[in-house]
């Protein structure tokens, strides 16, 4: 065998990367990542074959020619290994090799795709084939016996298995390649965590914090919840449900369950996913405080769009771990988790294999988008049944997922013995209803202003501004506050900090917010006014009232239907279902039986089981192993483009991403951000570190804003084109109010994003 190379030397080095070493190194890592769920040998041979096309004479000659320039070789090297794997029995699993750089393609197109590439260069095929036996003398004649039977028996199991194998392959390939270019003795892979130690540390610090707080009326009930969760952690792996009411200490209870369960069953990591950035950051801070040790490698990785991995305090570890979740305890968002699972590109999918043999905690699970429930629930079912995961569904408003086909028959263990009694024992509020006659927003603002402290939650950003404007001039400085997505994330974070501080000191505080305040945000008001909304939103808002149970008569929750208020279009069906179950002369939103009826009514009216529903169409594409169709949508014959509306996506990404440097805390920071914007605008290739720096000052506006005269003139494109449109990152150059953020006429933007 000739001396064959996989990679040229790193700058400043003379050490070439042997192709034989790279194939074996990638194969061994891929096996290590997948052996626990029975995929070790399949992943090994995918790794061993992924770069055998580099053995072609033309590829080796070109590598030598470009080695000193840093330019890519530019000759196909994936098709030969794909062909060998396919012909020796791996079939569509060979698509992992074909997509290890560009991404998974629809499996029905795989055969034609790699054969076309091979036909273009028959000489490369012949020269690579001559080297194959020398590179891989132990390559079996047939690889199909290595594929587990259940992968072939059920197309959905096989599709998920391929996702996990692909993830392990691209992660192993990247790690082995990085080790070469960084002159490391071996790839950088963190040893398995000692969850016994982490659980004991968590327990010790939790007890210490509770001892320092003193007792509250709900403290003993929280301890009961925690104890029951720990007891359930001894049970076998599977799907678990934590339906504790708001304020019952679910963050600590679910964390304790996950750590103890991981220790008990030898699982590899804990992954906690949440719906909103506000609570993701809040909960990550709690877990870091309880698990990270000074001087040691961090335990908790916080990974979402606002996490600043360029902050020196984050360290090199955080930047590397974020790529593949090589951390014992990951805190992320629903968007990051599920859009990685159903992606097709290597950069997004490197971390997906980490879901196997992990505890996956989905907090505030009621916030999962209805349209995507079919693929989400089916994915969770498969990860638990076939790939060693445990899933914990945590919410005060537990959805009726078992009414849907994807979860029918899935065994489930409730962590709490008697949820109904706990709801009754933890009831800290009384509901009042103002539905007929309907009050105006001004009426509600005035009612709230008569209280020493009150929270008003409305359904649109325009309504939030209207309420705040009613208070703005009448209230003393520092008393009235506003939270909505017209404000950039860093501005919202600062407001929440100030509101919490005033509440702790017992000072007057009036806060109006959109629903971003609800799920999991730790604030405690004596009175909450909530505009009529879906039932789970009403109950989540109620969780911001009398949170610590200190009020003898309970907190007040006033549900109102504003005469002049708006609501997102998606609310119409949900609010109708809410009105059928809850209200005056009916039951309150914390009635568990009525809540179950509400969810079943919603699922029926939204036609989630209909074959033409987007979720079911995604499931159909998954059964056909059409990875590009799932991630990017099916081809539209009339435009010859993919229809993104039929792709898997957690949020409607049709909004306009707007950078607002005016939301910076100081004039100096604002100038720095404006300079970054200009540098990005002028750069031929955007600097990712600079883009990440702007994320905390970037918010979304609904596309309807673009239809209004004058608004487009207040936005200047930064990236994505010269015109203001969907998909373009723009700078807001209009007015930005210190209290309410981007200043649009309330009638221009009616929807919350």
C-alpha positions in Angstrom: 0.0 0.0 0.0 1.3 3.5 -0.9 1.6 6.1 1.9 -1.7 7.8 1.9 -2.8 11.0 3.7 -6.1 12.2 5.0 -5.0 15.8 5.9 -2.0 18.0 5.2 0.1 19.4 8.2 -1.3 22.1 10.4 0.3 25.6 9.9 3.8 25.5 11.5 3.9 21.7 11.5 5.4 19.1 9.3 3.2 16.2 10.5 0.8 14.8 7.9 -2.3 12.9 8.9 -2.2 9.3 7.8 -5.4 8.2 6.1 -5.3 4.8 7.8 -5.0 6.4 11.2 -7.8 8.8 10.4 -10.2 6.1 9.3 -9.4 3.9 12.4 -9.5 6.9 14.7 -12.9 8.0 13.4 -14.2 4.5 13.5 -13.2 3.8 17.1 -14.7 7.1 18.3 -18.0 6.5 16.4 -18.2 3.0 17.9 -17.6 4.5 21.4 -20.4 7.0 20.9 -22.9 4.4 19.8 -22.1 1.0 21.4 -24.5 1.6 24.3 -27.6 1.4 22.0 -26.4 -1.4 19.8 -25.0 0.6 16.9 -21.3 0.2 17.7 -20.4 -2.0 14.7 -22.5 -0.1 12.1 -21.0 3.2 13.3 -17.5 1.7 13.3 -17.7 0.7 9.6 -19.4 4.0 8.6 -16.4 5.7 10.2 -13.9 3.3 8.7 -15.3 3.9 5.2 -16.2 7.6 5.4 -12.9 8.8 3.8 -11.7 5.8 1.8 -12.3 7.8 -1.4 -9.3 9.9 -0.4 -7.2 6.9 -1.4 -7.7 7.8 -5.1 -4.6 8.9 -6.9 -6.2 12.2 -8.1 -7.2 13.1 -4.6 -3.8 12.4 -3.1 -2.0 14.3 -5.9 -4.3 17.4 -5.4 -3.8 17.3 -1.6 0.0 17.5 -2.2 -0.5 20.4 -4.6 -2.7 22.5 -2.3 -1.2 21.6 1.1 0.8 24.8 1.4 -2.1 27.0 0.3 -4.8 25.9 2.7 -7.2 25.6 -0.2 -9.6 22.6 -0.3 -8.9 19.6 -2.5 -12.2 20.0 -4.3 -12.4 16.4 -5.5 -15.3 14.2 -4.4 -14.2 11.7 -1.8 -17.5 10.6 -0.2 -19.1 8.6 -3.0 -16.6 5.7 -3.1 -17.1 4.9 0.6 -20.9 5.3 0.2 -20.8 2.8 -2.6 -18.8 0.2 -0.7 -21.1 0.5 2.4 -24.2 0.4 0.3 -23.2 -2.6 -1.8 -22.0 -4.6 1.2 -25.4 -4.4 2.8 -25.8 -1.1 4.7 -28.2 0.2 2.1 -29.6 3.6 3.0 -27.4 3.8 6.1 -24.6 4.5 3.7 -26.2 7.9 3.3 -24.3 8.9 6.5 -21.1 8.7 4.6 -22.4 10.5 1.5 -23.7 13.4 3.8 -20.8 13.6 6.2 -19.8 17.0 4.8 -22.8 18.4 3.0 -25.6 16.9 5.0 -28.1 14.0 4.8 -30.1 13.8 1.6 -33.4 12.1 0.9 -32.7 8.4 0.9 -34.7 7.6 -2.3 -32.2 9.9 -4.1 -29.0 8.3 -2.6 -28.3 5.6 -5.2 -28.6 7.9 -8.2 -26.6 10.6 -6.4 -23.5 8.5 -5.5 -23.6 6.6 -8.8 -23.6 9.8 -10.8 -20.5 11.0 -8.9 -18.7 7.7 -9.4 -19.5 7.7 -13.1 -17.9 11.1 -13.5 -14.5 9.8 -12.3 -14.0 6.1 -13.1 -10.3 6.4 -12.7 -10.7 7.6 -9.1 -12.9 4.6 -8.3 -10.3 2.2 -9.7 -7.4 3.7 -7.9 -9.2 3.9 -4.6 -10.4 0.3 -5.0 -6.8 -0.9 -5.4 -6.0 0.6 -2.0 -9.1 -0.5 -0.1 -7.8 -3.9 1.1 -4.6 -2.4 2.3 -6.4 0.3 4.3 -9.1 -2.0 5.7 -8.0 -5.6 5.5 -10.7 -6.7 8.0 -13.6 -5.1 6.1 -16.4 -7.8 6.1 -17.8 -8.9 2.8 -21.3 -8.3 4.2 -22.2 -5.6 6.7 -26.0 -6.1 6.8 -25.8 -8.7 9.7 -24.5 -5.8 11.8 -27.7 -3.8 11.5 -30.1 -4.5 14.4 -33.3 -6.2 13.3 -35.7 -3.6 14.7 -34.0 -0.9 12.6 -35.1 -2.8 9.5 -38.5 -3.8 10.8 -39.8 -0.3 11.5 -38.8 2.6 9.1 -39.2 5.2 11.9 -36.8 3.3 14.2 -34.3 3.0 11.3 -34.7 6.7 10.4 -33.9 7.7 14.0 -31.0 5.1 14.1 -29.5 6.7 11.0 -29.7 10.2 12.6 -27.8 9.0 15.6 -25.2 7.1 13.6 -24.7 10.1 11.3 -24.3 12.3 14.4 -21.7 10.0 15.9 -19.9 9.8 12.5 -19.6 13.5 11.9 -18.7 14.2 15.6 -16.0 11.5 15.5 -14.6 12.8 12.2 -14.5 16.3 13.4 -12.8 15.4 16.7 -10.2 13.2 15.0 -9.4 15.9 12.4 -9.2 18.6 15.1 -6.8 16.5 17.2 -4.5 16.3 14.1 -4.6 20.1 13.4 -4.1 21.0 17.1 -1.3 18.4 17.5 -3.1 16.7 20.3 -2.0 13.1 21.3 -5.7 12.0 21.0 -9.1 13.5 20.3 -10.6 15.7 23.0 -13.4 13.6 24.5 -14.5 14.2 28.1 -14.6 11.1 30.4 -18.0 9.9 31.5 -19.3 12.0 34.4 -19.4 10.6 38.0 -23.1 11.1 38.6 -22.8 9.7 42.1 -20.5 12.6 43.0 -22.7 15.2 41.2 -25.9 14.0 42.9 -24.3 14.2 46.3 -22.9 17.7 45.6 -26.3 18.8 44.3 -28.0 17.5 47.5 -25.5 19.0 49.8 -25.7 22.5 48.2 -29.5 22.3 47.9 -29.9 21.6 51.6 -27.5 24.4 52.4 -29.4 26.9 50.4 -32.8 25.9 51.9 -31.4 26.2 55.4 -30.4 29.7 54.7 -33.8 30.8 53.3 -35.9 30.1 56.3 -39.3 28.4 56.1 -42.3 29.5 53.9 -45.8 28.0 53.9 -45.0 26.1 50.8 -41.6 24.9 51.8 -42.7 21.6 53.3 -44.8 20.8 50.2 -41.8 21.5 48.0 -39.8 19.0 50.1 -42.5 16.5 49.6 -42.4 17.0 45.8 -38.6 16.6 45.9 -38.7 13.4 48.0 -41.2 11.8 45.7 -39.2 12.7 42.6 -36.1 11.1 44.1 -38.0 7.9 45.0 -39.2 7.7 41.4 -35.7 8.0 40.1 -35.0 4.5 41.3 -37.5 3.2 38.7 -36.5 1.8 35.3 -35.8 4.0 32.3 -38.8 5.3 30.4 -41.2 8.3 30.2 -41.9 10.1 33.4 -44.3 13.0 34.2 -44.0 15.7 36.8 -47.3 17.6 37.1 -46.6 19.6 40.2 -48.3 23.0 40.3 -46.5 26.3 39.7 -44.3 27.2 42.6 -43.8 23.6 43.7 -40.0 23.6 43.1 -40.0 21.7 39.8 -36.5 23.1 38.8 -34.8 21.5 41.8 -37.0 18.4 41.9 -36.5 17.6 38.2 -32.7 18.2 38.5 -32.5 15.9 41.5 -34.5 13.2 39.7 -32.3 13.4 36.6 -29.0 13.2 38.6 -30.1 10.3 40.7 -31.7 8.5 37.8 -28.5 8.9 35.7 -26.4 7.5 38.6 -28.8 4.6 39.1 -28.8 3.5 35.5 -25.3 4.5 34.4 -26.6 7.2 31.9 -24.1 9.5 30.2 -25.7 13.0 30.7 -28.6 15.1 31.7 -30.2 17.4 29.1 -32.7 20.0 30.3 -34.6 21.8 27.6 -36.9 24.8 28.1 -39.1 26.9 25.8 -37.9 30.5 26.5 -34.5 32.1 26.8 -35.5 33.9 30.0 -36.1 30.7 32.0 -33.3 28.9 30.2 -30.8 31.4 31.6 -32.5 31.5 35.0 -32.5 27.7 35.4 -29.0 27.3 34.0 -27.8 29.7 36.7 -29.5 27.6 39.4 -27.9 24.4 38.2 -24.4 26.0 37.8 -24.6 27.2 41.4 -25.4 23.7 42.6 -23.1 21.6 40.4 -20.0 23.6 39.2 -16.9 23.4 41.5 -14.3 26.2 41.7 -11.1 25.2 39.9 -12.7 22.1 38.3 -13.9 21.7 34.7 -17.5 23.1 34.4 -20.3 20.6 34.7 -23.2 22.7 33.3 -23.2 23.8 29.7 -25.7 26.5 28.8 -26.4 26.4 25.1 -28.8 28.6 23.3 -28.8 31.6 20.9 -27.9 34.1 23.7 -25.1 32.1 25.3 -21.9 34.1 24.8 -19.1 31.6 24.2 -16.7 34.4 23.4 -16.9 35.7 26.9 -13.5 34.9 28.6 -15.4 33.6 31.6 -17.0 30.9 29.4 -13.6 29.6 28.5 -12.5 27.4 25.6 -14.4 24.5 27.1 -17.8 26.1 26.6 -17.1 26.9 22.9 -16.0 23.3 22.2 -18.7 21.6 24.2 -21.5 23.6 22.6 -20.7 22.0 19.3 -21.3 18.4 20.4 -22.8 18.7 24.0 -19.7 17.0 25.5 -20.8 18.0 29.0 -22.4 16.1 31.9 -25.3 18.6 32.3 -26.7 20.6 29.3 -29.3 23.3 29.6 -30.7 24.3 26.3 -33.9 25.4 24.5 -36.7 23.4 22.8 -35.6 25.0 19.5 -32.0 24.0 19.8 -32.9 20.4 20.9 -35.5 19.5 18.4 -34.2 21.4 15.4 -30.9 19.6 16.0 -32.7 16.3 16.1 -34.5 16.9 12.9 -31.8 18.8 11.1 -29.7 17.3 8.3 -26.4 19.3 8.4 -23.4 18.1 10.3 -22.9 21.3 12.3 -26.4 21.0 13.8 -26.4 17.2 14.2 -23.0 16.6 15.8 -24.7 16.7 19.2 -27.7 14.5 18.4 -26.0 11.2 19.4 -25.7 12.6 23.0 -29.5 12.1 23.4 -29.1 8.4 23.5 -28.6 7.0 27.1 -29.4 10.4 28.6 -32.0 11.8 30.9 -33.9 14.4 28.8 -35.9 16.8 30.9 -38.5 18.9 29.0 -39.6 21.7 31.4 -42.7 23.7 30.7 -43.6 21.0 28.2 -47.0 22.6 27.5 -45.1 25.2 25.4 -44.2 22.6 22.7 -45.7 23.8 19.4 -48.9 21.9 18.6 -48.1 21.8 14.9 -44.9 19.8 15.6 -46.2 17.4 18.2 -46.4 14.4 16.0 -42.7 14.3 15.1 -41.6 15.5 18.6 -43.6 12.9 20.5 -42.6 10.1 18.1 -39.0 11.1 18.4 -39.2 11.0 22.2 -40.9 7.6 22.0 -38.2 6.1 19.9 -35.3 7.6 22.0 -36.8 5.9 25.1 -37.8 2.6 23.6 -34.9 1.9 21.3 -32.0 4.2 22.3 -31.8 4.0 26.1 -33.1 7.5 27.0 -35.3 8.6 29.8 -37.7 11.5 29.2 -39.2 13.6 32.0 -42.2 15.8 31.0 -42.5 18.6 33.5 -45.3 21.2 33.7 -48.0 22.5 36.0 -50.3 22.2 33.0 -49.6 18.7 31.7 -50.8 18.3 28.1 -52.9 15.2 27.2 -50.2 13.8 24.9 -51.5 10.2 25.4 -54.6 11.3 23.5 -52.4 11.5 20.3 -51.5 8.4 18.3 -47.8 9.0 18.6 -47.9 8.5 22.4 -50.8 6.0 22.6 -49.6 2.9 24.5 -46.4 4.5 25.7 -46.0 3.6 29.4 -45.6 6.5 31.8 -44.7 6.9 35.5 -46.0 9.9 37.4 -43.4 11.1 39.9 -46.1 12.3 42.3 -48.5 10.0 44.1 -51.4 12.4 44.3 -51.2 15.4 42.0 -54.8 16.5 42.6 -54.2 16.7 46.4 -51.0 18.6 45.8 -52.7 21.1 43.6 -55.3 21.6 46.3 -52.7 21.9 49.0 -50.7 24.4 47.0 -53.6 26.5 45.8 -52.4 30.0 46.6 -54.7 32.2 44.5 -58.4 32.8 43.9 -59.7 33.6 40.4 -62.0 36.5 39.4 -63.5 36.9 36.0 -64.2 40.1 34.0 -65.6 38.7 30.8 -69.0 40.4 30.5 -69.1 43.3 30.3 -65.6 43.6 28.8 -63.3 46.1 30.4 -61.0 48.3 28.3 -57.2 48.1 28.7 -57.3 51.5 30.4 -59.8 50.1 32.9 -57.4 47.2 33.7 -54.4 49.6 33.9 -56.3 51.7 36.4 -57.4 48.7 38.5 -53.8 47.5 38.6 -52.6 51.0 39.6 -54.8 50.9 42.7 -52.7 48.0 44.0 -49.3 48.4 45.7 -47.9 45.8 43.3 -49.5 44.1 40.3 -48.7 42.3 37.1 -50.7 42.7 34.0 -50.2 40.0 31.2 -51.6 40.8 27.8 -51.6 39.0 24.4 -49.8 41.5 22.1 -47.0 44.0 22.2 -49.3 46.8 21.2 -51.6 46.0 24.2 -48.5 46.0 26.5 -47.5 49.4 25.3 -51.0 50.8 25.7 -51.2 49.7 29.4 -47.7 51.0 30.1 -48.5 54.4 28.5 -51.5 54.7 30.8 -49.1 54.4 33.8 -46.1 56.2 32.4 -46.9 59.8 33.5 -49.0 59.0 36.5 -46.6 56.7 38.4 -43.4 57.8 40.2 -40.0 57.0 38.7 -39.1 53.3 39.0 -42.7 52.1 39.8 -44.0 51.2 36.3 -42.2 48.7 34.0 -42.8 47.0 30.6 -41.7 43.7 29.1 -42.3 42.6 25.5 -40.4 41.4 22.5 -40.2 45.0 21.2 -37.3 45.2 23.7 -34.0 43.5 23.0 -33.2 40.5 25.3 -30.6 42.3 27.3 -33.0 45.2 28.0 -35.6 42.6 29.1 -33.1 41.0 31.4 -32.2 44.3 33.1 -35.9 45.1 33.6 -36.6 41.7 35.3 -33.6 42.2 37.6 -34.9 45.6 38.7 -38.5 44.3 39.1 -37.4 41.4 41.3 -35.3 43.7 43.4 -38.2 46.1 44.0 -40.5 43.1 44.9 -37.9 41.8 47.4 -37.8 45.2 49.1 -41.6 45.5 49.2 -41.6 48.6 47.0 -44.3 49.7 44.6 -44.1 48.0 41.3 -46.5 47.7 38.3 -45.4 45.5 35.5 -47.1 44.9 32.2 -45.8 42.0 30.0 -46.7 39.8 27.1 -46.7 36.0 27.7 -42.9 35.9 27.8 -43.3 36.5 31.6 -45.3 33.4 32.3 -43.7 30.0 32.1 -41.1 29.5 34.9 -40.1 33.2 35.4 -39.5 33.6 39.1 -41.5 36.7 40.1 -44.0 37.0 43.0 -46.9 39.5 42.8 -50.0 39.7 45.1 -52.3 40.4 42.1 -52.1 39.2 38.5 -54.4 40.5 35.7 -54.4 38.1 32.7 -56.0 38.9 29.4 -58.2 35.9 28.2 -55.8 33.3 26.7 -55.3 29.6 26.3 -55.9 27.7 29.5 -52.3 26.8 30.1 -51.3 30.5 29.8 -54.0 31.4 32.4 -52.6 28.9 34.8 -49.0 29.8 34.1 -49.8 33.5 34.8 -51.5 32.5 38.0 -48.2 31.0 39.1 -46.7 34.5 39.3 -49.2 35.4 42.1 -48.5 34.7 45.8 -45.7 32.4 44.6 -44.3 31.8 48.1 -47.8 31.4 49.7 -47.2 34.1 52.2 -50.6 35.8 51.8 -53.2 34.4 54.3 -56.1 35.1 52.0 -54.3 34.0 48.8 -53.3 36.0 45.8 -55.8 37.3 43.2 -55.8 36.4 39.6 -58.2 38.5 37.5 -59.0 37.0 34.1 -60.3 39.7 31.7 -61.5 39.9 28.1 -60.3 43.4 26.9 -62.8 45.2 24.7 -60.0 46.9 22.8 -57.3 44.1 23.1 -55.8 42.0 20.4 -54.5 38.4 20.2 -52.3 36.4 17.9 -54.3 34.6 15.1 -53.2 31.2 16.6 -55.1 32.0 19.8 -58.7 31.9 18.3 -59.2 28.2 18.5 -57.3 27.8 21.8 -59.3 30.6 23.5 -62.5 29.1 22.3 -61.6 25.8 23.9 -60.7 27.6 27.1 -64.0 29.4 27.3 -65.9 26.1 27.0 -64.1 24.6 30.0 -63.3 27.5 32.4 -64.9 30.7 33.7 -67.6 32.0 36.0 -70.1 29.3 36.8 -67.6 26.8 35.5 -64.3 25.6 37.0 -60.9 27.4 37.5 -58.0 26.6 35.2 -56.3 24.5 37.9 -59.0 21.8 37.6 -57.0 18.8 36.2 -59.9 17.0 34.6 -61.1 20.1 32.8 -57.5 20.8 31.7 -57.4 17.3 30.2 -60.6 17.9 28.3 -59.3 21.3 27.1 -56.2 19.7 25.5 -58.1 16.9 23.9 -60.5 19.5 22.4 -57.6 21.5 21.1 -56.0 18.5 19.4 -59.3 17.5 17.8 -60.0 21.0 16.5 -56.4 21.5 15.2 -56.7 18.2 13.2 -53.3 17.0 14.5 -54.1 13.4 13.3 -55.1 14.5 9.8 -52.8 13.1 7.1 -52.5 16.6 5.5 -51.5 18.3 8.7 -47.9 19.5 8.6 -46.9 17.3 11.5 -48.2 14.2 9.8 -46.6 15.1 6.5 -43.3 15.4 8.3 -43.9 11.9 9.7 -44.6 10.6 6.2 -41.3 12.0 5.0 -39.6 10.4 8.0 -41.0 7.0 7.1 -39.5 7.4 3.6 -36.2 8.6 5.1 -36.4 11.9 3.3 -34.1 13.9 5.5 -33.9 17.0 3.4 -37.7 17.1 3.0 -38.0 17.0 6.8 -35.5 19.7 7.4 -36.2 22.0 4.5 -39.7 21.0 3.2 -40.8 19.2 0.1 -40.1 20.4 -3.4 -42.8 22.7 -4.8 -43.3 21.7 -8.4 -44.5 25.2 -9.4 -41.4 27.0 -8.1 -38.9 24.2 -8.1 -38.0 25.4 -4.5 -38.6 23.7 -1.2 -41.6 24.7 0.8 -40.3 25.8 4.2 -43.9 26.0 5.6 -44.0 22.2 5.5 -40.6 21.6 7.1 -39.9 20.8 10.7 -39.5 24.1 12.6 -40.2 24.9 16.2 -40.9 28.6 15.6 -42.2 30.6 12.7 -39.0 32.0 11.3 -40.7 34.4 9.0 -40.1 37.3 11.4 -37.6 40.0 10.8 -34.5 39.9 13.0 -33.8 43.4 14.1 -30.6 44.6 15.9 -31.3 47.5 18.2 -28.0 48.9 19.6 -30.2 51.6 21.3 -31.2 48.9 23.8 -27.6 48.9 25.3 -27.3 49.9 28.9 -24.7 52.7 28.4 -23.9 55.1 25.5 -20.4 53.6 25.3 -21.8 50.1 24.8 -24.3 51.5 22.2 -21.4 53.0 20.2 -19.5 49.7 20.4 -22.5 47.8 19.1 -23.1 50.3 16.3 -19.4 49.8 15.2 -19.9 46.1 15.2 -22.9 46.4 13.0 -21.0 48.5 10.5 -18.0 46.1 10.5 -20.4 43.2 9.8 -22.1 45.2 7.0 -18.8 45.9 5.3 -17.1 42.5 5.8 -17.0 40.1 2.9 -17.4 37.1 5.3 -19.4 37.8 8.6 -17.4 37.3 11.8 -19.4 34.8 13.9 -18.0 36.1 17.2 -19.4 39.6 16.3 -22.7 38.2 15.3 -23.0 36.4 18.6 -22.1 39.6 20.4 -25.2 41.2 18.8 -27.6 38.4 19.8 -28.5 39.9 23.1 -29.6 43.1 21.3 -31.5 41.3 18.5 -35.3 40.8 18.6 -38.0 39.8 16.1 -40.7 41.9 14.5 -43.7 40.4 12.8 -43.6 40.8 9.0 -46.8 42.8 9.1 -44.6 45.7 10.3 -43.1 45.8 6.8 -46.5 46.6 5.2 -46.7 49.9 7.0 -45.5 53.1 5.3 -42.3 54.5 6.8 -41.3 51.5 8.8 -39.0 49.9 6.2 -37.1 53.2 6.0 -36.2 52.7 9.7 -34.4 49.4 9.0 -31.0 49.1 7.4 -29.9 45.6 6.1 -26.8 44.2 7.8 -26.6 40.6 6.3 -28.6 38.7 3.8 -29.2 41.3 1.0 -29.7 44.9 0.3 -33.4 45.0 0.8 -35.4 44.7 4.0 -37.3 41.4 3.9 -37.8 38.2 5.7 -34.6 36.3 6.4 -32.4 39.5 6.4 -30.7 40.7 9.5 -31.4 44.5 9.8 -30.5 47.4 12.1 -33.2 49.4 13.7 -32.4 53.1 13.2 -35.7 54.5 14.4 -36.8 55.5 17.9 -36.1 53.1 20.7 -38.0 53.9 23.9 -36.0 53.4 27.2 -39.1 51.7 28.7 -40.9 50.0 25.8 -38.2 49.3 23.2 -38.7 49.6 19.4 -41.2 52.4 18.9 -43.9 51.4 16.4 -47.4 52.7 16.3 -49.3 50.1 18.3 -51.5 49.4 15.3 -48.5 48.4 13.1 -47.5 45.3 15.0 -50.3 43.2 16.5 -48.6 39.9 17.1 -46.1 38.6 19.7 -43.1 36.7 18.4 
